[in-house]
Structures are given as structure tokens and as C-alpha cells.
Amino acid sequence: MPGGSNNSALPRWELESIYPGYDSEAFTVAKKELRRAITGLIDHCTPGERDADDGPWLEEALRLVNAISSLYENLESYCYCRYSVETGSEEAAAALNAVTDFTVSINEARVAFRNALASLSTSMDELGSEKRFSLYGYILTEEIKEQRRQMSVAEETLAADLNRAGGDAWSRLQSTLSSQLTAPWDDATGERRSVVELRALAKVGKRDVRRKAYELEIDAWKRVEVPLAFALNGVKGFSDVLNRRRGWESTLARSTAQARMTPVTLTNMVDSMEDSLPLFRRYLKAKARTLGLDRLAFYDIFAPLGEGGDEWSYSRARSFIVDQLSAFSNEMGSFADSVFDRGWIDAEPRTGKVGGAYCIDMPENGQTRILANFDGSFDSVTTLAHELGHAYHAEVLRDLPPLQRQYPMTLAETASLFSETLVFSARAAGTEGDPAARARVLESYLQGATQVVVDILSRYRFESRLMERRREAEVSPRELNEYMLEAQEATYGDALDPDKRHPYMWAVKGHYYNVDLAFYNFPYAFGLLFALGLYAEYRRQPEGFPERYRALLRETGRSSAESVGRAAGFDISGKPFWEGALAQIESMVTEFEEAAS
């Protein structure tokens, strides 16, 4: 593994303080309270005589909606944490299934709430002007918009029921297959490597090892391409039918609304990303020259630059991250330090554990948990910083009602990528006078930015093509591979060897398999570029910025993306903002070209 990371020293998280177990009294009581709150909301929203004043009714309805949101998130987060590190466990899968069964009745309750809300005699503007509801103004308006897209109560309940039997099951199939998929690594010893471990080998210095891992990974995905293609067709077909029945012109239109941004903002951001592709190809070609290659293969994208790169122990990573976050904000640094101390991080890669990383919240306990697969590279360091940014975001919102903490994916990535930028900038500043080290650090950042702009754009193109085709027919594994290769050709262009791209990225990325979150890609680009805009503002005017940043994060659950942008002093609806953020990356590419040469 890169950096010689000692996996035996890496922590596993503590979950007993959330619930001692599936059969514990606390877990059982939480499920009973959730069921009682759901029933209470449905009864409260049943048509009947009400007081002339809509205020008391709305106050009680919001109390119940908030209780349902908090209880369900706590239960589901706990069960998902258990499942994601033991995907082969029947008990973990059964517990997760049992909790997600609540989504059917929760959906029924939310539909009833929206219908009752739309029937109130008092307008949302009037209610929003009352002090007790003032911070719910945007949220209530969005609920009314959602109500106008709803099917009947019976149809919405059936859709939620069918999603449990179909859409969610397809997602679990992809998660289970990918976490347990292995390939023979050493015939002499019988050693096998999981696809998560094979993908991690893309970061080692020996090209023959990277190539071997890549070829074995491709072969492994090919073995399960049929069930995964069925799963993807099931998810996308399901979401497309529901979105059309609800009056959305496309799945992308719904995803844009979920992201709380306008189509104009999305179009201008994507167009700016498209315009920036030659810049990223310059970086990739410079990296190829540094590695002595004519052009990169897919398995070279994450290759280190020569020998002598950073070797990060977990303890060193912790100290560095905490120091940099503390330099920005004492509150942020102290919180990050406490996350490490409390056993909230599971960092050890192992068979049966899902790949990648995530941060998940347990609102009833006021705690978060972070899953990572630490491999000793600087990329692993920035990944930890990224997830700690998410955790800090949750902490900043901790005292707000649950409905005001539910921010969209676009704004969810702001805090995480801002945290990453702080850590990268500090590392880059420490390499002054050492061109080789500076080139490596710049390359690490550009590598990540390329994933968030170029690779995300390829995934966005792929999913657009997939959704268009899925409306007409099921898509075969061969077609899925073709769409992915075409998307990579359009974005990576001549910077990648056309015979050494990755046709199975549609199988690798679990984001494609979420029924309710299609186009789970462009929000990452939004997050990176918005974070770069924030960081530029911090450098320009550091005095008081941590307080302004904290205040901005508190608005993310109760405002649109454009409104949060305006609060930061930006107009994100036009291309100039996105072009300005990308210009910061251009200066890094130019410096990398010079340093690498």
C-alpha cells in the first residue's frame, strides 16, 4: 500500500454509544418513538375541523416532521454504518432493511403533511413573516412546490413501497457485489485482492503493479457486469418512471431542483467546466512527461511522481489536519481533534468493508461517524480532511431543528472541499524551495481537481446519455461500457490512451445506484469551485472570515444555492464566477508544468 501504511494500527469506529446493538432497549425504543411520530403526523394532517389560526397546527406539524427526520436519520445511519463495514453479514443487512422499511410510512406522512400545508387558508408568505416560522420560510415554500409534483397519497405510498422492494434492493446488490468482489493476485500463495484493494494499487510507484491491478479489476467487473447492468437499469428505469409521473420533464430537472439551484446556474457551471478541459489536459500531459510516458493510461492517473513522495502515518495525518484547521479556526480544529479522540473514525481497509469514504450524522446523539480507507498517501490525508469538513458542517448546524439542517448535495460539498483546500494550501506552502516536493503536492491537488471536474463531467455525460436511452429500452453491459468510454474520450481527450480507459466506472461508482439521488456528480464540482471562491475571499480578507464562514454554513439548510452564494458575496448564476474559480486551478497547472520540468 502507498506510504507503507500499517493497517493494524488504523482505528475502527465505536458505535455502542449510539445503540448498544440491534436487540438493545435503546434501539427498540427509538423505533417505537419513530412509529408513534409517523402515526401522529398522519392523524394531525387528516382533513377535519381546525382553528381559524393556522399557526398552532403548523407548529405541531413541524414538531412531528422534525422528530421523524431526526429519529429516522439516527436509526438509518447506525444501521448503515454497521452494514458498510460488514456487507456480508445477514444480520446487518436485515437490520438495515427493517429500518428502511419505515420510508414507506414516512413518505405517506410527508405527502399528507404537504397536502395539508397546501390547504391552509393562511399563505406561506404570511406564515413565514411570523417570528416562530421565519427561518422555515424557504423550506415551507419548497414543500409547497413539492406538493404540486406529488401523485395521489395512494400512488405515492405505492411508489415508496415498490422502491423498498426494487430500487433500494438494486442499490444494496451493487454495494454487496462490489464490496465482496475479489481477483486472484498471487497464484503461488492463493492470495486474492478485493477490487477496493486493486483500485488502491493505482497509487503505487511501480507501473507494472498498477497495470496488473487495473487489468485484474477490469476482469473482475466483467464477471459481474450482467447483474450490475440489471441493477442500474432497474434503478434508472424506476426513477425515470416516477419522475415523469410527478410531472418532471427529466430526471436531471428533478436533480437540479433537489440541488436547490436553477437550470441556468447548472448550465453555466457545466459550460465553464467544458471550457476548462484543455487546461486539465495540459496537466495530464505534463504528468505523462514527468513519468516518461507519451500519454497516461487510466491506471497512471493516480501514479505518484517518482520516489521519495510523502509517507503519512495515521498519527502524522491527524496532527497535520488538526494544526491546519486550527490555524483557520480554533473551533474547527478543536472539533476535528475531538473526532479523532472519540473513536468516530473507521480508517482500516478490509474485505467486506465498502470502498471510498463518507461522513454520516447521528442527530439524536449529537455525533457523527467517518468511514475512510486510509492507505498512507497524501490523498488519504485530504480525504480525512474532506470528511472532517462534513462533520464540522453538521456540528455547526447541531442546535437547529432537523428540517433546517437538511442541506442539498451542492452545499453539502462546500465545507468538505473548503477543509481540503486549507490542508492542501498548508502542505504546498511547506514545499517552498523544494521544486520536487512542490511538484508532488501540486500534482496531488490537481489530481483531485481533475477527478472533480474532468471525471465528474464524464460521469455527468454518461448519466445524461444513460437516462436518455433508458427511457427507450434497457441498456446492455456492452452499451454501458460504450457510453462510459465515449464520455471519457470527450472529457479526458487525447491526454489518455484510448485503449487504456476504464469502461466499468458505471459499476464502480455506487452513486449511480441511488433511486432518489440521480446525477450524484455535478454537486461535487459545485462544491470544489464554490470552495475555491470562498478560499480566495478568505485570503483576500481573512479578518473575521471564520465567523462569516460559520454563518454561511448555518444557512445551507434553509436557503437556495444562489442565496447562499449571495450571502458569501458571489453571483453564482453566471459564468464569470465559475471561470474565476477555475482560473485559480490554471495558475497551479502552469506552476506544475514549470516545477515538473
GIQUI-V253513 format. One record per backbone hydrogen bond with DSSP energy under -1.0 kcal/mol. CO is the residue of the C=O (numbers start at 0). NH is the residue of the N-H. If there is no record, write none. Layout:
# GIQUI-V253513
co->CO nh->NH
co->CO nh->NH
This chain:
# GIQUI-V253513
co->0 nh->3
co->4 nh->6
co->5 nh->8
co->6 nh->9
co->10 nh->346
co->10 nh->347
co->14 nh->17
co->14 nh->18
co->20 nh->23
co->23 nh->27
co->24 nh->28
co->25 nh->29
co->26 nh->30
co->27 nh->31
co->28 nh->32
co->29 nh->33
co->30 nh->34
co->31 nh->35
co->32 nh->36
co->33 nh->37
co->34 nh->38
co->35 nh->39
co->36 nh->40
co->37 nh->41
co->38 nh->42
co->39 nh->43
co->40 nh->44
co->42 nh->45
co->53 nh->57
co->54 nh->58
co->55 nh->59
co->56 nh->60
co->57 nh->61
co->58 nh->62
co->59 nh->63
co->60 nh->64
co->61 nh->65
co->62 nh->66
co->63 nh->67
co->64 nh->68
co->65 nh->69
co->66 nh->70
co->67 nh->71
co->68 nh->72
co->69 nh->73
co->70 nh->74
co->71 nh->75
co->72 nh->76
co->73 nh->77
co->74 nh->78
co->75 nh->79
co->76 nh->80
co->77 nh->81
co->78 nh->82
co->79 nh->83
co->82 nh->85
co->83 nh->353
co->85 nh->88
co->88 nh->92
co->89 nh->93
co->90 nh->94
co->91 nh->95
co->92 nh->96
co->93 nh->97
co->94 nh->98
co->95 nh->99
co->96 nh->100
co->98 nh->101
co->99 nh->102
co->100 nh->103
co->101 nh->105
co->102 nh->106
co->103 nh->107
co->104 nh->108
co->105 nh->109
co->106 nh->110
co->107 nh->111
co->108 nh->112
co->109 nh->113
co->110 nh->114
co->111 nh->115
co->112 nh->116
co->113 nh->117
co->116 nh->119
co->122 nh->126
co->123 nh->127
co->124 nh->128
co->126 nh->129
co->129 nh->132
co->129 nh->133
co->132 nh->135
co->133 nh->136
co->135 nh->139
co->136 nh->140
co->137 nh->141
co->138 nh->142
co->139 nh->143
co->140 nh->144
co->141 nh->145
co->142 nh->146
co->143 nh->147
co->145 nh->148
co->146 nh->149
co->151 nh->155
co->152 nh->156
co->153 nh->157
co->154 nh->158
co->155 nh->159
co->156 nh->160
co->157 nh->161
co->158 nh->162
co->159 nh->163
co->160 nh->164
co->161 nh->165
co->162 nh->167
co->165 nh->169
co->166 nh->170
co->167 nh->171
co->168 nh->172
co->169 nh->173
co->170 nh->174
co->171 nh->175
co->172 nh->176
co->173 nh->177
co->174 nh->178
co->175 nh->179
co->176 nh->180
co->178 nh->351
co->180 nh->194
co->182 nh->192
co->185 nh->189
co->190 nh->184
co->190 nh->185
co->192 nh->182
co->193 nh->197
co->194 nh->198
co->195 nh->199
co->196 nh->200
co->198 nh->201
co->199 nh->202
co->200 nh->203
co->205 nh->209
co->206 nh->210
co->207 nh->211
co->208 nh->212
co->209 nh->213
co->210 nh->214
co->211 nh->215
co->212 nh->216
co->213 nh->217
co->214 nh->218
co->215 nh->219
co->216 nh->220
co->217 nh->221
co->218 nh->222
co->221 nh->224
co->223 nh->227
co->224 nh->228
co->225 nh->229
co->226 nh->230
co->227 nh->231
co->228 nh->232
co->229 nh->233
co->230 nh->234
co->231 nh->235
co->232 nh->236
co->233 nh->237
co->234 nh->238
co->235 nh->239
co->236 nh->240
co->237 nh->241
co->238 nh->242
co->239 nh->243
co->240 nh->244
co->241 nh->245
co->242 nh->247
co->243 nh->246
co->249 nh->253
co->250 nh->254
co->251 nh->255
co->252 nh->256
co->253 nh->257
co->254 nh->258
co->255 nh->260
co->256 nh->259
co->259 nh->560
co->261 nh->265
co->262 nh->266
co->263 nh->267
co->264 nh->268
co->265 nh->269
co->266 nh->270
co->267 nh->271
co->268 nh->272
co->269 nh->273
co->270 nh->274
co->271 nh->275
co->273 nh->276
co->275 nh->279
co->276 nh->280
co->277 nh->281
co->278 nh->282
co->279 nh->283
co->280 nh->284
co->281 nh->285
co->282 nh->286
co->283 nh->287
co->284 nh->288
co->285 nh->289
co->286 nh->290
co->287 nh->292
co->288 nh->291
co->295 nh->496
co->296 nh->299
co->297 nh->300
co->299 nh->302
co->303 nh->305
co->312 nh->316
co->313 nh->317
co->314 nh->318
co->315 nh->319
co->316 nh->320
co->317 nh->321
co->318 nh->322
co->319 nh->323
co->320 nh->324
co->321 nh->325
co->322 nh->326
co->323 nh->327
co->324 nh->328
co->328 nh->332
co->329 nh->333
co->330 nh->334
co->331 nh->335
co->332 nh->336
co->333 nh->337
co->334 nh->338
co->335 nh->339
co->336 nh->340
co->337 nh->341
co->338 nh->343
co->342 nh->13
co->343 nh->369
co->345 nh->371
co->346 nh->373
co->349 nh->352
co->351 nh->86
co->357 nh->370
co->359 nh->368
co->361 nh->364
co->361 nh->365
co->361 nh->366
co->366 nh->361
co->368 nh->359
co->369 nh->345
co->370 nh->357
co->375 nh->311
co->376 nh->380
co->377 nh->381
co->378 nh->382
co->379 nh->383
co->380 nh->384
co->381 nh->385
co->382 nh->386
co->383 nh->387
co->384 nh->388
co->385 nh->389
co->386 nh->390
co->387 nh->391
co->388 nh->392
co->389 nh->393
co->390 nh->394
co->391 nh->395
co->392 nh->396
co->394 nh->397
co->396 nh->399
co->400 nh->403
co->401 nh->404
co->404 nh->406
co->407 nh->411
co->408 nh->412
co->412 nh->416
co->413 nh->417
co->414 nh->418
co->415 nh->419
co->416 nh->420
co->417 nh->421
co->418 nh->422
co->419 nh->423
co->420 nh->424
co->421 nh->425
co->422 nh->426
co->423 nh->427
co->424 nh->428
co->425 nh->429
co->427 nh->430
co->430 nh->433
co->433 nh->437
co->434 nh->438
co->435 nh->439
co->436 nh->440
co->437 nh->441
co->438 nh->442
co->439 nh->443
co->440 nh->444
co->441 nh->445
co->442 nh->446
co->443 nh->447
co->444 nh->448
co->445 nh->449
co->446 nh->450
co->447 nh->451
co->448 nh->452
co->449 nh->453
co->449 nh->454
co->450 nh->455
co->452 nh->456
co->453 nh->457
co->454 nh->458
co->455 nh->459
co->456 nh->460
co->457 nh->461
co->458 nh->462
co->459 nh->463
co->460 nh->464
co->461 nh->465
co->462 nh->466
co->463 nh->467
co->464 nh->468
co->465 nh->469
co->466 nh->470
co->468 nh->471
co->468 nh->472
co->475 nh->479
co->476 nh->480
co->477 nh->481
co->478 nh->482
co->479 nh->483
co->480 nh->484
co->481 nh->485
co->482 nh->486
co->483 nh->487
co->484 nh->488
co->485 nh->489
co->486 nh->490
co->487 nh->491
co->491 nh->494
co->492 nh->495
co->494 nh->295
co->496 nh->499
co->499 nh->297
co->503 nh->506
co->503 nh->507
co->504 nh->508
co->508 nh->511
co->509 nh->512
co->510 nh->513
co->518 nh->520
co->520 nh->523
co->521 nh->525
co->522 nh->526
co->523 nh->527
co->524 nh->528
co->525 nh->529
co->526 nh->530
co->527 nh->531
co->528 nh->532
co->529 nh->533
co->530 nh->534
co->531 nh->535
co->532 nh->536
co->533 nh->537
co->534 nh->538
co->535 nh->539
co->536 nh->540
co->541 nh->544
co->543 nh->547
co->544 nh->548
co->545 nh->549
co->546 nh->550
co->547 nh->551
co->548 nh->552
co->549 nh->553
co->551 nh->554
co->552 nh->555
co->554 nh->557
co->559 nh->563
co->560 nh->564
co->561 nh->565
co->562 nh->566
co->563 nh->567
co->564 nh->569
co->565 nh->568
co->574 nh->578
co->575 nh->579
co->576 nh->580
co->577 nh->581
co->578 nh->582
co->581 nh->585
co->582 nh->586
co->583 nh->587
co->584 nh->588
co->585 nh->589
co->586 nh->590
co->587 nh->591
co->588 nh->592
co->589 nh->593
co->590 nh->594
co->591 nh->595
co->592 nh->596
